[in-house]
Amino acid sequence: MGGMTNTSTSILRKLVSFDTTSCNSNLPLIEWVADFLQAGGARVQLVYSAGREKANLLASIGPDCAGGLVLSGHTDVVPVDGQEWTSDPFGLVERDGRLYGRGSSDMKGFIACCLAALRDFKPHALRRPLHFAFSYDEEVGCFGAHALVDRIVGSLPAPAFAIVGEPTDMRIGVSHNGVTGLHTSFRGVAAHASDPSLGVNAIVAAAEFVRFIVDVARLPQIAGHGCTLNVGRIAGGAATNIVAERSSVHWEYRATSQDDVAVIRDRVAGYLGGETFAAFKVASELELDVPPFASNLGEDSMQMLASFGAKLPITHIPFGSEAGIFERGRIPTVICGPGSINQAHRPDEWIACAALEEADRFLARLGTWASQSGPE
């Protein structure tokens, strides 16, 4: 097993060397990964962003049939700007059993283990397909995953389940809140401030809307379910002697279920479409869409994953991920990967060598299962 871990470390070193901060293109990394997978016998397709400056990768090995397993990870990382690192963030360094580098824990470590395991996934021997699904722009809103999951649903026989390899210390994560961010704008009528009655003040509209958001957040069916709403930014107006013609509110909600999402959306839509804003032009733009996640994977499958080395008891994840997008595509999903979220997004981010070994063993057992257990 040490040989596989050495391979995982070598691949992780290469992955970390690509600066895939979300503001950058991930194409150099994706193209390297595509070549690596094709050399291992995988069928590879890229799903590009609208401007083709970024891409998701979808690759499959084994038979072209239903009942396969999706191994999912995101290729982007958060910025290192303003952080004090003791080594090059994009040069993997090993010290005292830890591997330091941006993305080592979140979540290039899991991707490296998936690629390292490819050499033991004998395509001709697999009875179930294995699919590699690597996305872009997870860190800024899971933007790439929507098109990636659409491609999986539209082009592949239905997978049995997916594993999103976010760093959970190999605990099986089965739920997390969703995050939806919106930009709501108001347009009124400008006028001289000497007679405000001649205008329609968009800042007043924004203030009314912010007050409404606070009231919704306090509703028992919202606060009592662990949902939150927050106004993060408000802007408007041109000068103090002008009735403000335009204003905007950037706000978000974090919901635990689609039922809670529906309550929030219905109340907000009803309020914005009501008499309060009849004199304004109102528009809302979706900026962020990370749906709530609640796993539909059955208990037997959970126990099977535990027998491979995933850890029970199951847990609620405190951070967002792409898992809810897979579930929305009717692909039962869990979150389970090496490393700790406590090391993510920090200077001197690291993953333990032992964590990679743990993931290597887990993936090797998954490969054995895919070789021995065909879909029913």
N, C-alpha and C positions, 0 to 999 in steps of 0.2 A: 504493500500500500504506500510505502514511502516513495516509490517511483512515481505513482500517480500524483502525490502531493507535490513532488518536485516539478512535475509537469504543470500542475495548477499554479504554482508560484511563478514559473517561467511565463505562462500565459498572462497571469495577472500583471506581471511586470510590463508586458507589452501593452495591455489594455490601459494601464495607468498612464503610460507614456503619451497617450492621446489626450490632449486637453479638450474634453467634451463638455466643458461648462456650457450650460444651456444656451447662452448667447452665441455660441460657436456652432459651426457645422459638425455633425457627427460622421460625415461620410468617410473620412480616412479610416476611422475605426471600423465602421460597418463594412467597408470594402475589404479590409484585412480579415475580419471575421468571416465574410462570405467566401473568400478564397480558402480559409482554413476549413470551413465546413464542406465545401465542394471537394477539396482534396480528400476528405474523409468519406466521400460517397453520398453526401446529402444533396437533396433537391432544394435549391435556394431561389427565393424570389424576394425582391425589394419592393417596399411600399413607400413611395416618396411623398414628402410634403408638397403643398401646392406650388411652392417655388423651386422645388427639387434641390434645396440646399441641405435637406436632412432626409433620412430614410429610416423606416423600420425594416427589420429583417425577419423573414419567416422561412424556416428550413425544416425539412422532414427527412427521416431515414426509416427504413423498414417498409412494410407493405402499405399499399394505398387503400386502407380500410378504416372503418370506424373503430372506436374504442381505444384510441391512442392517448398519449400523455403530452401535455404542453408544459414546457419549462420556460418560464417567462422572467425577463429582467429588463430594466431600463439602462440605457447606455450613457445618459447625461449625468452630470455631477453639478453640485452647487459651487459658487465662486470661492476663490481663496483670497480675494481682495480684502485687505485690512486685517488679515489673520497673520499671526507670527508663527511661522513654521521653523522647526530646527533642521529641516532638510528640504530638498526640492519636492514640492507637492506632486509633481508629475514624473518623479523618478523613485520607483519603489525601493525602500531601504528596509533591511531586516536588522532588528535589534532585540535581543533578549526574548526571542520567540514570538515577536510581533512584526508584522509587515506594515510599514508606514507609507501612506500615499493617498492622494485624493481619490475617493471612490473605492478604496480597498474594502471597506465595510459596506458602503451604500452605493452601488451594489455590484461592482465589478468582480468581487470575490466569488459570488455565486455564478456569474457568467463564466469566469475562468474555470470553475469546477465542472460546469456543463460541457465546455469545450474539451477539457482534459478527459472527461469520461467518454467522449466520442470514440476514442481508440478501442474501448472495450464494448461499445455498442455495435456488434456485428450486424450490419444491415440485412444480410441474407438469413441470419438466424432469428431475427425478431419476428414474433407473432403479432405484436402490436406496433404501430408506428410511434416514434418519438418525434416531437415537434419542438423546435427552438424558436421562441418569439421574443425578439429584442427590440425595444421601442426607443423613441426619442422624446424629449421634453416632458418627462414625468415630473421633474422637480419644479416645473413652472405651471403645472396644471394637467398633467396626464394627456397632453394634446395628441401625441402620436398614437397612443393605445387604441383610440376609437377606430381609426382606419385599420389598424393591425387586427383587431378583433373582428371587424367587418370582413377582412380578407380571410381570416380563419373560418368564419361561419360560412362565407360564400364560396370558398374554394376547396375546403378540406372535408372529408367525411367526419362526422361529429366525434370530437374527442370525448374520452370518458371523464377526464378532469384536467385541471391545470394547477400548477404550483407556481406561485409568484414568490421568487426567492429573496424578498426583502429580509434584512437582518433581524432575526427573531431569536438568535441563539438556538436555532432549530426547534423552537416551540411551534406548535401548530396554531396559527392564528385563524379565527373563523369569523371575525366581525370587526368593523370600524365605522366611525361616522363618515358621512359624505361631506364634501365641501363644494358649495356653489357660490361663485362670485359674480356679481352683476354691476353694471354701470347704468344708472338711471338718470336721464337728463330731462330738464324742464326748460321750455322756451316760453317766455312771456312777451311783454311789449315794453320797450325802452321808453323812457320819458325823462324830462327834467325833474330833478328832485324837489324843486320849489312847489310842484303840484303832483305828488305821487299818485293821485287818483286818475291821472291821465295815462298811467302805465299799468302793467301787470308784472309784479315783482317775482322773478323766478327764484330768488333766494328765500322768499317767504314760503314758496312751494316746497323747496328742499327742506326747510326747517320743519314744515308740517309732516313731510314724509319721514324724516329722521325720528320725530316724536312717535309716529305710527310704528316704526320698526321697533322702538324701545317697548311699546305697548304689546306688540306681538310676542316679543321675547319673554314677556312676563306671563303669558297665557299658561294656565296649568297644563294643557295638553302639549305645550311646547317645552317649557322649563321642566315639567315633570317627567319628560321622556329623555332628558339629557341633551336636548337640542339647544343650540346657541345661535344668536344673530348678532352681527357687529357692523357698525358703520366705521370704515377705515379711513375714508377721505371725503371731504366736501369742498367744493370750489364754485365760484361764481362771481359775477359782477365785473365791472370795468373801472368804476370810480365811485367815490362816496356821493357825488352830486348827480348820479345817474340811477334811475330805477333799473335794477338789474334785469337784463333781457334773458340771460342764460345762467343756468346753474347745473351742477351735476353732483351725484352722490355715488360713491363706490362702497358697496356693502356686500356682506356674505352671510350665508347660513350654513350651519353644520348639523345635519339631521341623522337620525339613527335608522330611519326606515323610509321606504317610498311613501307610506301613508303620511308620515310627518312632512315629507317634501310636498305632498299634495295639499296639505292644510296650509302651509306657508305660501305656496304659489297661489292658491285660490284667494286667500285673504289679501295678498299684495295686489293681485290682478284686479280684484273687486274694488279695492281702495283707489288704485291709480285710475281706474276707469269710471270712477264716481264723480259726484258733483263738486267735490273739493277741488278738482283739477280741470274743471270744464273749460276754464279760460286759458289753459296751457296746452302746448304740444308736448306730449310725454312719450319718451321712448326708453326702452330697457334693452341693453345689450349684454349677452352672456359672455363673461370673461374667463370663467373657470368652471369646470364641470367634472368633479370627482364624485361619482355616485356612492351612496352608502353601500357597505359590503356586509352581507350575511351569507355564510357558506351554505350551499345545498348539498355538499358532499355527505354521503351516508356514513353511518357509524362504522360499518364494516370496513369501508375504505380508510377511515381515520385510523382504525386499529391496524390496518395493513401498513400504513405509512409509519406508524409507531414501531412496528416490527422491523422496519427498514432503518430506524434510527432517529426518526422525528420524535419530539418530546411531547408528552401529555403531562398535565391536563391541558385541554384546549384553552385558548385565551383570547380576550378582546385586545385588539391592537390600538395603541394610542395615537397612531399617525395614519395618514391617508396613503392609498396605493392604487394600483390599476386593477385590483382584484374585483371591485364592484363592476368594472366595465366587462370583465369576463363573465361574471354572473348575469349581467344584463343581456349578454349574448347567449345565455342558457348553457354556459360551460361551468359545471360545478368546480369550485376553486377553493384552495387554501393558501395561506401565506406561511412560508416556512423557508428559512435560509440561514446561512452561517453569519457569524458576527453579531455585534450588538448595535442597536440604534443609538445607544448612549455615546458611541464613538463617531457617529455620523455628523457631518456638517461642521465639525470642529477643526481647529488647527491640529496638526499631527494626527489626523484620522488614521486608525489602524485596525487590522484584523489579526487575530492570533493564528499562528501556523496550525495549532491544534484544531481551530475552527474549520480551516480548509480540509484537514484530514477527516473531520467528522462529516463534512459535506461530501467528500470523495467516497466515503464508505456508503453513505446514504444513496448516492446516485448509482453506485455499482450494484447495489441491491435492487434498485428500480430497474436497471437494465436486465438483471436476471429475471425479474418478474415479467418484463415485457417479452423476454425470450421463451418463457415457460408457460405463460398464461395468455391464451388467445381470447379475443372478445367473444362473448356468448352469442 
